[in-house]
């Protein structure tokens, strides 16, 4: 990188700090930005600053929003009595894209992971309990991932909320559409067999 001017080297180093961006990709992006018009470069820098300035967590669901409450929580067309609990804002987006869920959300911002020092106080669990305690939620759908941390978090929440008059459900997991059984892991196959349904 010593062949590049110092300002370009700084841009490459800053871009390479982004997750999933190595030095080669950062160099390619930096050179693309350099070749782009001043107007495009200005739009990019302004959009980065705007996101940093405006995007916050919704005070109700803790999803990403530029107004409070967010569009989903403020919508009169959502089923406010059904709340889906997800790990991250990206999980909320994935569920919304599917169009399968019409209720509200609660974003935990992680999962329980004692090995990594993440306990209940590090997540938005207290806020979830407060929402449930209000008595307006009839069903809580646990949509954490099916890895060890996600399963542990779902089990913890189900036990924690047992004292409240709310139905706690878990999203189904098993064999993905279009997949071959021979390529699936044992846990996925086991879960699919355990949760089989009438056909």
C-alpha positions in Angstrom: 0.0 0.0 0.0 3.0 2.3 0.2 2.5 3.0 -3.5 -0.8 4.8 -2.8 -1.0 8.4 -1.6 -1.5 8.7 2.2 -5.2 9.9 1.9 -6.0 6.8 -0.1 -4.2 4.5 2.3 -6.3 6.0 5.2 -9.5 5.4 3.2 -8.5 1.8 2.5 -7.6 1.2 6.2 -11.0 2.7 7.3 -12.9 0.6 4.8 -11.1 -2.6 5.9 -12.4 -2.1 9.4 -15.9 -2.9 8.2 -17.0 -6.5 8.9 -16.3 -8.8 6.0 -14.1 -6.3 4.2 -10.5 -7.4 3.8 -7.7 -5.3 2.4 -8.2 -6.3 -1.2 -12.0 -5.5 -1.1 -11.3 -2.2 0.8 -8.7 -1.3 -1.9 -11.2 -2.0 -4.7 -13.9 0.0 -2.9 -11.5 2.9 -2.3 -10.4 3.0 -5.9 -14.1 2.9 -7.0 -14.9 5.9 -4.7 -11.8 7.7 -6.1 -13.1 7.2 -9.7 -16.7 8.1 -8.9 -17.9 11.7 -9.4 -17.6 14.3 -6.6 -21.4 14.3 -6.3 -21.5 10.5 -5.8 -18.7 10.6 -3.2 -20.5 13.5 -1.4 -23.8 11.5 -1.4 -22.0 8.5 0.1 -20.4 10.5 2.9 -23.6 12.4 3.6 -25.6 9.1 3.9 -23.0 7.7 6.3 -23.3 10.9 8.5 -27.1 10.9 8.2 -27.3 7.3 9.4 -25.0 8.1 12.4 -27.0 11.2 13.2 -30.6 9.9 12.8 -30.9 6.2 13.3 -31.7 5.2 16.9 -33.4 2.3 18.6 -37.2 2.3 18.8 -38.2 2.8 22.4 -40.9 0.0 22.0 -39.4 -2.8 19.9 -35.7 -1.8 20.0 -35.4 -2.1 16.2 -33.6 0.5 14.2 -35.6 3.6 13.5 -35.2 7.2 12.5 -38.3 8.2 14.4 -39.8 7.0 17.7 -41.8 4.8 17.7 -40.7 3.1 14.5 -43.1 2.7 11.5 -44.0 -0.9 12.5 -44.8 -0.1 16.2 -46.8 3.0 15.0 -48.8 1.1 12.4 -52.5 0.6 13.2 -52.5 -2.4 10.8 -50.2 -4.5 12.9 -51.5 -7.1 15.5 -50.2 -5.5 18.7 -51.3 -8.5 20.8 -48.7 -10.8 19.0 -45.0 -10.0 19.5 -42.1 -11.8 17.8 -38.8 -11.9 19.7 -35.7 -11.8 17.5 -32.0 -11.6 18.2 -31.0 -8.7 15.9 -32.6 -6.0 13.7 -31.5 -8.0 10.7 -33.7 -10.9 11.9 -36.6 -8.5 12.1 -35.9 -7.4 8.5 -35.8 -11.1 7.3 -39.1 -11.8 8.9 -40.7 -8.7 7.4 -39.4 -9.6 3.9 -41.1 -13.0 4.2 -44.5 -11.3 4.8 -45.4 -14.2 7.1 -45.7 -12.2 10.4 -48.2 -9.3 10.9 -47.6 -8.5 14.6 -45.0 -6.4 16.4 -41.4 -7.2 17.3 -39.0 -7.1 20.2 -35.3 -7.1 19.4 -33.0 -8.6 22.1 -29.7 -7.4 20.6 -28.0 -10.7 21.1 -28.3 -14.0 22.9 -27.4 -15.4 26.2 -23.8 -16.6 26.1 -22.2 -17.1 29.5 -18.9 -18.2 27.8 -18.7 -14.7 26.2 -19.9 -12.9 29.4 -23.4 -12.1 28.0 -26.1 -12.5 30.6 -29.8 -11.4 30.8 -28.8 -7.9 31.9 -26.8 -7.4 28.6 -29.9 -7.9 26.5 -33.3 -6.2 26.2 -34.9 -8.9 28.4 -36.1 -6.6 31.2 -37.8 -4.4 28.6 -39.5 -7.5 27.2 -40.8 -8.6 30.6 -42.1 -5.1 31.1 -44.0 -5.3 27.8 -45.5 -8.6 28.7 -46.4 -7.5 32.3 -48.6 -4.7 30.7 -51.1 -7.5 29.8 -51.7 -6.4 26.2 -49.7 -9.2 24.6 -51.5 -12.5 24.1 -48.8 -14.4 22.2 -45.0 -14.2 22.3 -43.3 -15.9 19.3 -39.7 -16.8 20.1 -37.7 -16.5 16.8 -34.2 -16.8 18.1 -31.7 -18.8 16.0 -31.6 -22.6 16.4 -27.9 -22.6 17.5 -26.9 -23.3 21.1 -27.2 -19.7 22.2 -30.5 -19.1 20.5 -32.0 -22.3 22.0 -30.7 -21.4 25.4 -32.2 -17.9 25.1 -35.5 -19.2 24.0 -35.7 -21.7 26.9 -34.7 -18.9 29.4 -37.4 -16.6 28.1 -40.1 -19.3 28.1 -39.2 -20.2 31.7 -39.0 -16.5 32.8 -42.4 -15.7 31.2 -44.2 -18.7 32.6 -45.6 -16.6 35.4 -47.4 -14.3 33.0 -50.8 -14.9 31.2 -49.2 -15.0 27.7 -48.9 -17.8 25.2 -45.3 -18.5 24.4 -44.6 -20.2 21.1 -41.4 -21.1 19.2 -40.9 -20.9 15.4 -40.7 -24.2 13.7 -37.3 -25.5 12.5 -36.3 -28.4 10.4 -35.6 -29.3 6.8 -35.3 -26.3 4.5 -37.2 -26.3 1.2 -35.2 -27.8 -1.7 -32.6 -29.5 0.5 -31.3 -33.1 0.5 -31.4 -35.0 3.7 -27.9 -36.4 3.2 -26.5 -32.9 3.4 -28.2 -31.9 6.6 -26.7 -32.1 10.1 -28.1 -34.5 12.8 -29.7 -31.7 14.9 -31.7 -30.3 12.0 -32.9 -33.8 11.0 -33.8 -34.7 14.6 -35.7 -31.4 15.0 -37.6 -32.0 11.8 -38.7 -35.5 12.9 -39.7 -34.4 16.4 -41.9 -31.6 15.0 -43.5 -33.6 12.2 -47.1 -32.8 11.3 -50.1 -34.6 9.7 -50.1 -34.6 5.9 
